[in-house]
Amino acid sequence: MRESGPSIRYLGFASGPEGVRQLDFSIDSPNQQPVTLRFDVPYMLFTGENRILPQEAAGICYAKLKDLVGRDSAVSGRVLLTDTDIYQYRQLPAPRHRTSKHRPS
């Protein structure tokens, strides 16, 4: 039987010093203790021409964390989100959404 990979869960966010948004994730891997990881998202990433929206931050952090876990990187502690991470996230193909077919009555 094939073992399933790690499970990543978003736990929530808090405001940190100097406008930093702190996002917490939990990583549960088979046969290992769960690990909690915090992303620090600097205030400057929420401003300017290439800014992100506060609600985008969790998705970008999740994508970066999924990539780190997929490369078997030792993941623990804190990670700083950068403008490079945002650029890479925006280069990913948009997720495909199922569309409902509305039938006229």
N, CA, C and O atoms as a Tinker XYZ file with bonds, in Angstrom:
   420  protein
     1  N      0.845000   -1.183000    0.000000    73     2
     2  CA     0.000000    0.000000    0.000000    64     1     3
     3  C      0.887000    1.242000    0.000000    63     2     4     5
     4  O      1.889000    1.291000    0.714000    81     3
     5  N      0.535000    2.203000   -0.767000    73     3     6
     6  CA     1.311000    3.428000   -0.919000    64     5     7
     7  C      1.020000    4.397000    0.221000    63     6     8     9
     8  O     -0.140000    4.640000    0.554000    81     7
     9  N      2.088000    4.959000    0.826000    73     7    10
    10  CA     1.913000    5.951000    1.880000    64     9    11
    11  C      1.534000    7.287000    1.264000    63    10    12    13
    12  O      2.008000    7.655000    0.189000    81    11
    13  N      0.676000    7.996000    1.965000    73    11    14
    14  CA     0.312000    9.315000    1.465000    64    13    15
    15  C      1.377000   10.325000    1.883000    63    14    16    17
    16  O      2.094000   10.119000    2.863000    81    15
    17  N      1.469000   11.403000    1.140000    73    15    18
    18  CA     2.463000   12.436000    1.421000    64    17    19
    19  C      2.031000   13.312000    2.579000    63    18    20    21
    20  O      1.018000   13.052000    3.228000    81    19
    21  N      2.801000   14.340000    2.828000    73    19    22
    22  CA     2.492000   15.241000    3.932000    64    21    23
    23  C      1.200000   16.020000    3.699000    63    22    24    25
    24  O      0.817000   16.307000    2.565000    81    23
    25  N      0.557000   16.345000    4.790000    73    23    26
    26  CA    -0.654000   17.146000    4.765000    64    25    27
    27  C     -0.304000   18.541000    5.291000    63    26    28    29
    28  O      0.288000   18.680000    6.362000    81    27
    29  N     -0.672000   19.555000    4.536000    73    27    30
    30  CA    -0.380000   20.940000    4.919000    64    29    31
    31  C     -1.694000   21.634000    5.250000    63    30    32    33
    32  O     -2.640000   21.607000    4.462000    81    31
    33  N     -1.740000   22.254000    6.421000    73    31    34
    34  CA    -2.949000   22.981000    6.834000    64    33    35
    35  C     -2.592000   24.412000    7.216000    63    34    36    37
    36  O     -1.602000   24.657000    7.905000    81    35
    37  N     -3.408000   25.344000    6.762000    73    35    38
    38  CA    -3.284000   26.747000    7.149000    64    37    39
    39  C     -3.957000   26.906000    8.504000    63    38    40    41
    40  O     -5.116000   26.526000    8.665000    81    39
    41  N     -3.244000   27.465000    9.482000    73    39    42
    42  CA    -3.773000   27.600000   10.832000    64    41    43
    43  C     -4.330000   28.982000   11.132000    63    42    44    45
    44  O     -5.205000   29.121000   11.987000    81    43
    45  N     -3.839000   30.006000   10.443000    73    43    46
    46  CA    -4.322000   31.358000   10.686000    64    45    47
    47  C     -3.199000   32.372000   10.618000    63    46    48    49
    48  O     -2.056000   32.038000   10.308000    81    47
    49  N     -3.543000   33.624000   10.913000    73    47    50
    50  CA    -2.549000   34.691000   10.819000    64    49    51
    51  C     -2.635000   35.599000   12.030000    63    50    52    53
    52  O     -3.617000   35.600000   12.772000    81    51
    53  N     -1.583000   36.365000   12.202000    73    51    54
    54  CA    -1.527000   37.396000   13.238000    64    53    55
    55  C     -0.747000   38.568000   12.667000    63    54    56    57
    56  O      0.021000   38.418000   11.717000    81    55
    57  N     -0.957000   39.733000   13.259000    73    55    58
    58  CA    -0.178000   40.905000   12.862000    64    57    59
    59  C      1.063000   40.958000   13.742000    63    58    60    61
    60  O      0.990000   40.809000   14.961000    81    59
    61  N      2.190000   41.171000   13.101000    73    59    62
    62  CA     3.446000   41.245000   13.828000    64    61    63
    63  C      3.961000   42.667000   13.875000    63    62    64    65
    64  O      3.271000   43.605000   13.476000    81    63
    65  N      5.173000   42.818000   14.364000    73    63    66
    66  CA     5.764000   44.158000   14.443000    64    65    67
    67  C      5.996000   44.762000   13.064000    63    66    68    69
    68  O      6.270000   44.044000   12.102000    81    67
    69  N      5.887000   46.070000   12.974000    73    67    70
    70  CA     6.129000   46.827000   11.750000    64    69    71
    71  C      5.257000   46.396000   10.579000    63    70    72    73
    72  O      5.693000   46.448000    9.429000    81    71
    73  N      4.032000   45.970000   10.861000    73    71    74
    74  CA     3.085000   45.618000    9.814000    64    73    75
    75  C      3.285000   44.258000    9.182000    63    74    76    77
    76  O      2.615000   43.930000    8.202000    81    75
    77  N      4.190000   43.460000    9.718000    73    75    78
    78  CA     4.412000   42.115000    9.183000    64    77    79
    79  C      3.186000   41.262000    9.472000    63    78    80    81
    80  O      2.655000   41.269000   10.582000    81    79
    81  N      2.749000   40.534000    8.466000    73    79    82
    82  CA     1.656000   39.580000    8.662000    64    81    83
    83  C      2.305000   38.213000    8.839000    63    82    84    85
    84  O      3.132000   37.810000    8.021000    81    83
    85  N      1.939000   37.502000    9.896000    73    83    86
    86  CA     2.509000   36.202000   10.207000    64    85    87
    87  C      1.450000   35.133000    9.965000    63    86    88    89
    88  O      0.375000   35.159000   10.565000    81    87
    89  N      1.771000   34.191000    9.075000    73    87    90
    90  CA     0.840000   33.125000    8.728000    64    89    91
    91  C      1.414000   31.797000    9.200000    63    90    92    93
    92  O      2.569000   31.474000    8.920000    81    91
    93  N      0.602000   31.033000    9.917000    73    91    94
    94  CA     1.045000   29.759000   10.470000    64    93    95
    95  C      0.448000   28.590000    9.715000    63    94    96    97
    96  O     -0.729000   28.596000    9.354000    81    95
    97  N      1.288000   27.576000    9.480000    73    95    98
    98  CA     0.887000   26.344000    8.802000    64    97    99
    99  C      1.349000   25.154000    9.628000    63    98   100   101
   100  O      2.330000   25.234000   10.367000    81    99
   101  N      0.628000   24.054000    9.489000    73    99   102
   102  CA     1.009000   22.800000   10.120000    64   101   103
   103  C      1.299000   21.792000    9.018000    63   102   104   105
   104  O      0.569000   21.703000    8.031000    81   103
   105  N      2.376000   21.036000    9.200000    73   103   106
   106  CA     2.740000   19.986000    8.247000    64   105   107
   107  C      2.705000   18.658000    8.987000    63   106   108   109
   108  O      3.476000   18.441000    9.922000    81   107
   109  N      1.818000   17.778000    8.572000    73   107   110
   110  CA     1.712000   16.439000    9.150000    64   109   111
   111  C      2.222000   15.441000    8.129000    63   110   112   113
   112  O      1.663000   15.303000    7.041000    81   111
   113  N      3.295000   14.745000    8.494000    73   111   114
   114  CA     3.888000   13.742000    7.619000    64   113   115
   115  C      3.744000   12.375000    8.260000    63   114   116   117
   116  O      3.786000   12.250000    9.484000    81   115
   117  N      3.574000   11.339000    7.429000    73   115   118
   118  CA     3.493000    9.991000    7.980000    64   117   119
   119  C      4.761000    9.666000    8.778000    63   118   120   121
   120  O      5.870000    9.995000    8.357000    81   119
   121  N      4.589000    9.037000    9.899000    73   119   122
   122  CA     5.685000    8.577000   10.756000    64   121   123
   123  C      6.558000    9.704000   11.303000    63   122   124   125
   124  O      7.702000    9.454000   11.684000    81   123
   125  N      6.049000   10.942000   11.354000    73   123   126
   126  CA     6.807000   12.057000   11.926000    64   125   127
   127  C      5.872000   12.921000   12.766000    63   126   128   129
   128  O      4.659000   12.944000   12.557000    81   127
   129  N      6.460000   13.616000   13.706000    73   127   130
   130  CA     5.692000   14.561000   14.518000    64   129   131
   131  C      5.261000   15.738000   13.645000    63   130   132   133
   132  O      6.005000   16.139000   12.750000    81   131
   133  N      4.076000   16.296000   13.886000    73   131   134
   134  CA     3.659000   17.487000   13.133000    64   133   135
   135  C      4.627000   18.646000   13.363000    63   134   136   137
   136  O      5.185000   18.796000   14.450000    81   135
   137  N      4.816000   19.452000   12.338000    73   135   138
   138  CA     5.706000   20.608000   12.392000    64   137   139
   139  C      4.870000   21.852000   12.134000    63   138   140   141
   140  O      4.014000   21.858000   11.250000    81   139
   141  N      5.118000   22.903000   12.903000    73   139   142
   142  CA     4.461000   24.191000   12.664000    64   141   143
   143  C      5.477000   25.139000   12.059000    63   142   144   145
   144  O      6.614000   25.231000   12.520000    81   143
   145  N      5.055000   25.834000   11.033000    73   143   146
   146  CA     5.932000   26.750000   10.324000    64   145   147
   147  C      5.255000   28.109000   10.232000    63   146   148   149
   148  O      4.049000   28.186000   10.002000    81   147
   149  N      6.014000   29.170000   10.408000    73   147   150
   150  CA     5.466000   30.528000   10.312000    64   149   151
   151  C      6.091000   31.245000    9.128000    63   150   152   153
   152  O      7.312000   31.253000    8.969000    81   151
   153  N      5.249000   31.845000    8.302000    73   151   154
   154  CA     5.691000   32.715000    7.224000    64   153   155
   155  C      5.568000   34.154000    7.699000    63   154   156   157
   156  O      4.541000   34.546000    8.253000    81   155
   157  N      6.607000   34.931000    7.483000    73   155   158
   158  CA     6.555000   36.367000    7.730000    64   157   159
   159  C      6.380000   37.057000    6.376000    63   158   160   161
   160  O      7.190000   36.883000    5.466000    81   159
   161  N      5.311000   37.839000    6.265000    73   159   162
   162  CA     5.022000   38.566000    5.028000    64   161   163
   163  C      5.171000   40.058000    5.333000    63   162   164   165
   164  O      4.317000   40.642000    5.999000    81   163
   165  N      6.260000   40.680000    4.845000    73   163   166
   166  CA     6.499000   42.097000    5.140000    64   165   167
   167  C      5.387000   42.995000    4.599000    63   166   168   169
   168  O      4.767000   42.701000    3.577000    81   167
   169  N      5.155000   44.088000    5.308000    73   167   170
   170  CA     4.140000   45.065000    4.935000    64   169   171
   171  C      4.334000   45.561000    3.512000    63   170   172   173
   172  O      3.359000   45.774000    2.791000    81   171
   173  N      5.598000   45.751000    3.095000    73   171   174
   174  CA     5.867000   46.327000    1.769000    64   173   175
   175  C      5.302000   45.473000    0.635000    63   174   176   177
   176  O      5.070000   45.988000   -0.459000    81   175
   177  N      5.077000   44.177000    0.875000    73   175   178
   178  CA     4.509000   43.323000   -0.178000    64   177   179
   179  C      3.023000   43.607000   -0.418000    63   178   180   181
   180  O      2.459000   43.172000   -1.423000    81   179
   181  N      2.395000   44.335000    0.503000    73   179   182
   182  CA     0.983000   44.687000    0.368000    64   181   183
   183  C      0.800000   46.083000   -0.221000    63   182   184   185
   184  O     -0.319000   46.593000   -0.281000    81   183
   185  N      1.905000   46.704000   -0.657000    73   183   186
   186  CA     1.836000   48.054000   -1.207000    64   185   187
   187  C      2.529000   48.099000   -2.569000    63   186   188   189
   188  O      3.255000   47.174000   -2.932000    81   187
   189  N      2.305000   49.157000   -3.304000    73   187   190
   190  CA     3.003000   49.360000   -4.571000    64   189   191
   191  C      2.315000   48.706000   -5.756000    63   190   192   193
   192  O      1.231000   48.133000   -5.642000    81   191
   193  N      2.974000   48.811000   -6.883000    73   191   194
   194  CA     2.407000   48.347000   -8.150000    64   193   195
   195  C      2.179000   46.834000   -8.195000    63   194   196   197
   196  O      1.158000   46.389000   -8.720000    81   195
   197  N      3.094000   46.044000   -7.664000    73   195   198
   198  CA     2.977000   44.580000   -7.716000    64   197   199
   199  C      2.494000   43.990000   -6.405000    63   198   200   201
   200  O      2.800000   42.842000   -6.082000    81   199
   201  N      1.745000   44.770000   -5.659000    73   199   202
   202  CA     1.292000   44.341000   -4.337000    64   201   203
   203  C      0.400000   43.101000   -4.402000    63   202   204   205
   204  O     -0.198000   42.775000   -5.427000    81   203
   205  N      0.346000   42.438000   -3.264000    73   203   206
   206  CA    -0.607000   41.336000   -3.120000    64   205   207
   207  C     -1.723000   41.798000   -2.199000    63   206   208   209
   208  O     -1.536000   42.713000   -1.398000    81   207
   209  N     -2.856000   41.177000   -2.312000    73   207   210
   210  CA    -3.963000   41.442000   -1.407000    64   209   211
   211  C     -3.776000   40.588000   -0.163000    63   210   212   213
   212  O     -3.220000   39.493000   -0.248000    81   211
   213  N     -4.228000   41.066000    0.988000    73   211   214
   214  CA    -4.058000   40.260000    2.208000    64   213   215
   215  C     -4.607000   38.843000    2.071000    63   214   216   217
   216  O     -4.030000   37.903000    2.616000    81   215
   217  N     -5.712000   38.680000    1.350000    73   215   218
   218  CA    -6.297000   37.344000    1.205000    64   217   219
   219  C     -5.484000   36.446000    0.268000    63   218   220   221
   220  O     -5.675000   35.230000    0.274000    81   219
   221  N     -4.583000   37.018000   -0.536000    73   219   222
   222  CA    -3.710000   36.225000   -1.408000    64   221   223
   223  C     -2.536000   35.609000   -0.652000    63   222   224   225
   224  O     -1.985000   34.592000   -1.074000    81   223
   225  N     -2.163000   36.217000    0.448000    73   223   226
   226  CA    -0.951000   35.818000    1.164000    64   225   227
   227  C     -0.958000   34.333000    1.542000    63   226   228   229
   228  O      0.053000   33.651000    1.373000    81   227
   229  N     -2.072000   33.833000    2.043000    73   227   230
   230  CA    -2.120000   32.428000    2.461000    64   229   231
   231  C     -1.898000   31.490000    1.278000    63   230   232   233
   232  O     -1.193000   30.490000    1.413000    81   231
   233  N     -2.482000   31.792000    0.129000    73   231   234
   234  CA    -2.314000   30.953000   -1.055000    64   233   235
   235  C     -0.882000   30.950000   -1.569000    63   234   236   237
   236  O     -0.371000   29.915000   -1.997000    81   235
   237  N     -0.240000   32.107000   -1.524000    73   235   238
   238  CA     1.148000   32.204000   -1.984000    64   237   239
   239  C      2.064000   31.450000   -1.032000    63   238   240   241
   240  O      2.950000   30.717000   -1.471000    81   239
   241  N      1.853000   31.625000    0.269000    73   239   242
   242  CA     2.658000   30.903000    1.257000    64   241   243
   243  C      2.437000   29.393000    1.136000    63   242   244   245
   244  O      3.388000   28.615000    1.223000    81   243
   245  N      1.188000   28.984000    0.937000    73   243   246
   246  CA     0.876000   27.559000    0.779000    64   245   247
   247  C      1.607000   26.987000   -0.433000    63   246   248   249
   248  O      2.174000   25.898000   -0.359000    81   247
   249  N      1.595000   27.717000   -1.547000    73   247   250
   250  CA     2.275000   27.243000   -2.764000    64   249   251
   251  C      3.774000   27.095000   -2.527000    63   250   252   253
   252  O      4.380000   26.114000   -2.957000    81   251
   253  N      4.375000   28.076000   -1.838000    73   251   254
   254  CA     5.811000   27.994000   -1.553000    64   253   255
   255  C      6.101000   26.821000   -0.623000    63   254   256   257
   256  O      7.066000   26.085000   -0.831000    81   255
   257  N      5.271000   26.646000    0.394000    73   255   258
   258  CA     5.477000   25.547000    1.335000    64   257   259
   259  C      5.316000   24.189000    0.657000    63   258   260   261
   260  O      6.087000   23.265000    0.912000    81   259
   261  N      4.319000   24.077000   -0.200000    73   259   262
   262  CA     4.104000   22.833000   -0.945000    64   261   263
   263  C      5.323000   22.506000   -1.806000    63   262   264   265
   264  O      5.720000   21.346000   -1.911000    81   263
   265  N      5.914000   23.534000   -2.422000    73   263   266
   266  CA     7.116000   23.347000   -3.222000    64   265   267
   267  C      8.287000   22.902000   -2.350000    63   266   268   269
   268  O      9.022000   21.986000   -2.719000    81   267
   269  N      8.462000   23.543000   -1.200000    73   267   270
   270  CA     9.546000   23.168000   -0.294000    64   269   271
   271  C      9.402000   21.728000    0.192000    63   270   272   273
   272  O     10.374000   20.973000    0.215000    81   271
   273  N      8.193000   21.356000    0.576000    73   271   274
   274  CA     7.939000   19.992000    1.046000    64   273   275
   275  C      8.139000   19.001000   -0.092000    63   274   276   277
   276  O      8.664000   17.910000    0.128000    81   275
   277  N      7.728000   19.363000   -1.302000    73   275   278
   278  CA     7.879000   18.487000   -2.461000    64   277   279
   279  C      9.330000   18.230000   -2.827000    63   278   280   281
   280  O      9.655000   17.192000   -3.404000    81   279
   281  N     10.208000   19.178000   -2.491000    73   279   282
   282  CA    11.631000   18.999000   -2.766000    64   281   283
   283  C     12.344000   18.342000   -1.591000    63   282   284   285
   284  O     13.573000   18.287000   -1.560000    81   283
   285  N     11.579000   17.848000   -0.630000    73   283   286
   286  CA    12.125000   17.212000    0.567000    64   285   287
   287  C     13.062000   18.132000    1.337000    63   286   288   289
   288  O     14.017000   17.671000    1.963000    81   287
   289  N     12.792000   19.420000    1.293000    73   287   290
   290  CA    13.585000   20.355000    2.073000    64   289   291
   291  C     13.234000   20.200000    3.546000    63   290   292   293
   292  O     12.086000   19.921000    3.893000    81   291
   293  N     14.225000   20.383000    4.404000    73   291   294
   294  CA    13.948000   20.386000    5.838000    64   293   295
   295  C     13.175000   21.671000    6.129000    63   294   296   297
   296  O     13.713000   22.771000    6.005000    81   295
   297  N     11.937000   21.523000    6.507000    73   295   298
   298  CA    11.059000   22.668000    6.694000    64   297   299
   299  C     10.698000   22.784000    8.160000    63   298   300   301
   300  O     10.079000   21.884000    8.729000    81   299
   301  N     11.086000   23.896000    8.772000    73   299   302
   302  CA    10.696000   24.171000   10.148000    64   301   303
   303  C     11.000000   25.620000   10.474000    63   302   304   305
   304  O     11.768000   26.278000    9.771000    81   303
   305  N     10.403000   26.106000   11.529000    73   303   306
   306  CA    10.702000   27.458000   11.990000    64   305   307
   307  C      9.962000   28.544000   11.258000    63   306   308   309
   308  O      8.732000   28.568000   11.228000    81   307
   309  N     10.735000   29.460000   10.654000    73   307   310
   310  CA    10.172000   30.631000    9.994000    64   309   311
   311  C     10.703000   30.763000    8.582000    63   310   312   313
   312  O     11.837000   30.390000    8.280000    81   311
   313  N      9.845000   31.307000    7.719000    73   311   314
   314  CA    10.215000   31.561000    6.324000    64   313   315
   315  C      9.770000   32.980000    5.994000    63   314   316   317
   316  O      8.673000   33.398000    6.363000    81   315
   317  N     10.619000   33.705000    5.304000    73   315   318
   318  CA    10.285000   35.062000    4.872000    64   317   319
   319  C      9.762000   35.000000    3.443000    63   318   320   321
   320  O     10.439000   34.486000    2.554000    81   319
   321  N      8.561000   35.522000    3.221000    73   319   322
   322  CA     8.020000   35.608000    1.869000    64   321   323
   323  C      8.655000   36.804000    1.179000    63   322   324   325
   324  O      8.780000   37.875000    1.772000    81   323
   325  N      9.057000   36.622000   -0.076000    73   323   326
   326  CA     9.752000   37.688000   -0.805000    64   325   327
   327  C      9.001000   38.058000   -2.076000    63   326   328   329
   328  O      8.067000   37.364000   -2.478000    81   327
   329  N      9.410000   39.146000   -2.701000    73   327   330
   330  CA     8.799000   39.535000   -3.968000    64   329   331
   331  C      9.100000   38.503000   -5.054000    63   330   332   333
   332  O      8.314000   38.357000   -5.990000    81   331
   333  N     10.214000   37.787000   -4.951000    73   331   334
   334  CA    10.522000   36.706000   -5.895000    64   333   335
   335  C      9.498000   35.589000   -5.770000    63   334   336   337
   336  O      9.075000   35.024000   -6.779000    81   335
   337  N      9.093000   35.263000   -4.547000    73   335   338
   338  CA     8.065000   34.241000   -4.332000    64   337   339
   339  C      6.751000   34.649000   -4.999000    63   338   340   341
   340  O      6.067000   33.820000   -5.599000    81   339
   341  N      6.411000   35.919000   -4.890000    73   339   342
   342  CA     5.171000   36.416000   -5.493000    64   341   343
   343  C      5.255000   36.313000   -7.013000    63   342   344   345
   344  O      4.304000   35.883000   -7.666000    81   343
   345  N      6.390000   36.706000   -7.568000    73   343   346
   346  CA     6.579000   36.608000   -9.014000    64   345   347
   347  C      6.424000   35.156000   -9.473000    63   346   348   349
   348  O      5.724000   34.887000  -10.449000    81   347
   349  N      7.069000   34.227000   -8.779000    73   347   350
   350  CA     6.978000   32.810000   -9.157000    64   349   351
   351  C      5.554000   32.300000   -9.038000    63   350   352   353
   352  O      5.102000   31.531000   -9.886000    81   351
   353  N      4.839000   32.714000   -7.999000    73   351   354
   354  CA     3.455000   32.293000   -7.807000    64   353   355
   355  C      2.578000   32.795000   -8.954000    63   354   356   357
   356  O      1.706000   32.073000   -9.438000    81   355
   357  N      2.806000   33.994000   -9.369000    73   355   358
   358  CA     1.995000   34.573000  -10.446000    64   357   359
   359  C      2.297000   33.949000  -11.800000    63   358   360   361
   360  O      1.504000   34.096000  -12.730000    81   359
   361  N      3.421000   33.257000  -11.936000    73   359   362
   362  CA     3.768000   32.572000  -13.178000    64   361   363
   363  C      3.104000   31.200000  -13.281000    63   362   364   365
   364  O      3.077000   30.602000  -14.357000    81   363
   365  N      2.565000   30.698000  -12.159000    73   363   366
   366  CA     1.904000   29.392000  -12.175000    64   365   367
   367  C      0.626000   29.483000  -13.002000    63   366   368   369
   368  O     -0.007000   30.537000  -13.049000    81   367
   369  N      0.243000   28.383000  -13.656000    73   367   370
   370  CA    -1.029000   28.396000  -14.379000    64   369   371
   371  C     -2.186000   28.628000  -13.403000    63   370   372   373
   372  O     -2.170000   28.140000  -12.273000    81   371
   373  N     -3.164000   29.364000  -13.853000    73   371   374
   374  CA    -4.336000   29.622000  -13.014000    64   373   375
   375  C     -5.064000   28.314000  -12.744000    63   374   376   377
   376  O     -5.162000   27.463000  -13.628000    81   375
   377  N     -5.584000   28.146000  -11.505000    73   375   378
   378  CA    -6.328000   26.924000  -11.224000    64   377   379
   379  C     -7.581000   26.849000  -12.076000    63   378   380   381
   380  O     -8.238000   27.855000  -12.344000    81   379
   381  N     -7.889000   25.653000  -12.488000    73   379   382
   382  CA    -9.097000   25.457000  -13.294000    64   381   383
   383  C    -10.284000   25.270000  -12.372000    63   382   384   385
   384  O    -10.254000   24.458000  -11.447000    81   383
   385  N    -11.315000   26.024000  -12.636000    73   383   386
   386  CA   -12.537000   25.941000  -11.836000    64   385   387
   387  C    -13.627000   25.305000  -12.679000    63   386   388   389
   388  O    -13.742000   25.540000  -13.882000    81   387
   389  N    -14.412000   24.500000  -12.009000    73   387   390
   390  CA   -15.555000   23.916000  -12.707000    64   389   391
   391  C    -16.613000   24.989000  -12.876000    63   390   392   393
   392  O    -16.916000   25.735000  -11.944000    81   391
   393  N    -17.153000   25.055000  -14.041000    73   391   394
   394  CA   -18.227000   26.030000  -14.277000    64   393   395
   395  C    -19.536000   25.270000  -14.361000    63   394   396   397
   396  O    -19.616000   24.181000  -14.930000    81   395
   397  N    -20.543000   25.865000  -13.788000    73   395   398
   398  CA   -21.856000   25.235000  -13.862000    64   397   399
   399  C    -22.564000   25.718000  -15.118000    63   398   400   401
   400  O    -22.451000   26.879000  -15.514000    81   399
   401  N    -23.265000   24.838000  -15.708000    73   399   402
   402  CA   -24.037000   25.199000  -16.897000    64   401   403
   403  C    -25.407000   25.645000  -16.438000    63   402   404   405
   404  O    -26.210000   24.854000  -15.944000    81   403
   405  N    -25.651000   26.922000  -16.610000    73   403   406
   406  CA   -26.944000   27.472000  -16.223000    64   405   407
   407  C    -27.926000   27.276000  -17.381000    63   406   408   409
   408  O    -27.692000   27.707000  -18.510000    81   407
   409  N    -29.004000   26.625000  -17.061000    73   407   410
   410  CA   -30.026000   26.420000  -18.098000    64   409   411
   411  C    -31.120000   27.462000  -17.926000    63   410   412   413
   412  O    -31.629000   27.654000  -16.822000    81   411
   413  N    -31.474000   28.116000  -18.979000    73   411   414
   414  CA   -32.584000   29.078000  -18.874000    64   413   415
   415  C    -33.877000   28.360000  -18.558000    63   414   416   417
   416  O    -34.116000   27.239000  -19.007000    81   415
   417  N    -34.699000   29.022000  -17.784000    73   415   418
   418  CA   -35.993000   28.418000  -17.402000    64   417   419
   419  C    -37.038000   28.648000  -18.435000    63   418   420
   420  O    -38.176000   28.208000  -18.270000    81   419
